[in-house]
Amino acid sequence: SGLCKCQVMSLTSPWNAHRVVIGDGKSDYCWAQKADTVFAKSKLFEFCSSRDIPCRPFHNFVSIRHALEIMLAGDVFQDYYQPEIVHHAG
């Protein structure tokens, strides 16, 4: 694929960013291990489960949006939340 998502994450995330990964496949394995919050389905969900990586299953982006709104309302991101640093896997 030529794109290293881990490298993109490390280059674009300030030290105090809450890193969110949304993914479903093998190309998401690396950066899911470095994320603060992982939304996973399919192969990524199986990978995270087999490695005890905390993740949240999702069915569509509406469910992710709802979960993020709840997290924000509960101040899960605390002082380091920056809306422009949310990474989406494709």
Secondary structure per residue as TSV (DSSP state, phi and psi in degrees):
chain	resnum	aa	ss	phi	psi
A	1	S	-	360.0	-29.0
A	2	G	-	83.0	-7.0
A	3	L	-	-113.6	118.9
A	4	C	-	-92.6	105.8
A	5	K	H	-65.4	-32.4
A	6	C	H	-62.9	-41.3
A	7	Q	H	-65.3	-42.5
A	8	V	H	-60.4	-43.7
A	9	M	H	-61.3	-45.5
A	10	S	H	-69.9	-31.4
A	11	L	H	-79.6	-26.2
A	12	T	H	-105.2	-8.2
A	13	S	-	-102.0	121.1
A	14	P	-	-65.0	160.0
A	15	W	T	-55.7	-28.0
A	16	N	T	-104.9	14.8
A	17	A	-	-76.4	146.3
A	18	H	-	-91.9	111.0
A	19	R	-	-91.0	121.5
A	20	V	E	-111.2	128.1
A	21	V	E	-115.4	134.5
A	22	I	E	-123.4	119.4
A	23	G	E	-159.5	175.7
A	24	D	-	-146.0	2.0
A	25	G	S	-141.4	-175.4
A	26	K	G	-60.0	-33.2
A	27	S	G	-67.9	-8.0
A	28	D	G	-101.0	-3.8
A	29	Y	H	-58.7	-47.7
A	30	C	H	-61.6	-55.2
A	31	W	H	-75.4	-20.2
A	32	A	H	-63.1	-32.1
A	33	Q	T	-71.4	-17.9
A	34	K	T	-106.5	-2.1
A	35	A	-	-83.1	158.4
A	36	D	S	-86.8	-34.5
A	37	T	E	-135.8	131.8
A	38	V	E	-123.0	127.8
A	39	F	E	-105.6	120.4
A	40	A	E	-134.7	149.4
A	41	K	-	-144.9	169.3
A	42	S	H	58.5	-131.8
A	43	K	H	-63.2	-35.1
A	44	L	H	-66.5	-39.3
A	45	F	H	-62.4	-43.7
A	46	E	H	-61.5	-43.4
A	47	F	H	-61.0	-50.3
A	48	C	H	-60.9	-42.9
A	49	S	H	-62.6	-40.5
A	50	S	H	-72.3	-19.7
A	51	R	T	-109.5	9.4
A	52	D	T	56.0	36.9
A	53	I	-	-91.2	119.9
A	54	P	-	-59.2	133.1
A	55	C	-	-152.6	161.1
A	56	R	E	-114.5	123.8
A	57	P	E	-69.3	149.6
A	58	F	-	-140.8	156.7
A	59	H	S	-112.0	-31.9
A	60	N	S	-157.6	173.1
A	61	F	H	-71.6	-21.3
A	62	V	H	-64.4	-42.1
A	63	S	H	-66.3	-34.8
A	64	I	H	-66.9	-45.5
A	65	R	H	-58.2	-44.4
A	66	H	H	-60.8	-45.3
A	67	A	H	-63.2	-41.5
A	68	L	H	-66.3	-38.0
A	69	E	H	-62.6	-40.5
A	70	I	H	-64.9	-42.5
A	71	M	H	-62.1	-42.6
A	72	L	H	-65.7	-40.9
A	73	A	H	-63.8	-32.9
A	74	G	T	-87.5	5.4
A	75	D	T	61.7	31.6
A	76	V	T	-61.3	-35.0
A	77	F	T	-81.3	-11.6
A	78	Q	G	49.6	-142.5
A	79	D	G	-73.4	-19.1
A	80	Y	G	-94.4	7.4
A	81	Y	-	-67.9	129.1
A	82	Q	-	-134.7	111.0
A	83	P	T	-57.8	-25.2
A	84	E	T	-79.1	-7.9
A	85	I	-	-108.3	64.3
A	86	V	-	-124.2	117.8
A	87	H	-	-96.1	133.8
A	88	H	-	-115.8	127.5
A	89	A	-	-87.7	150.8
A	90	G	-	-119.4	360.0
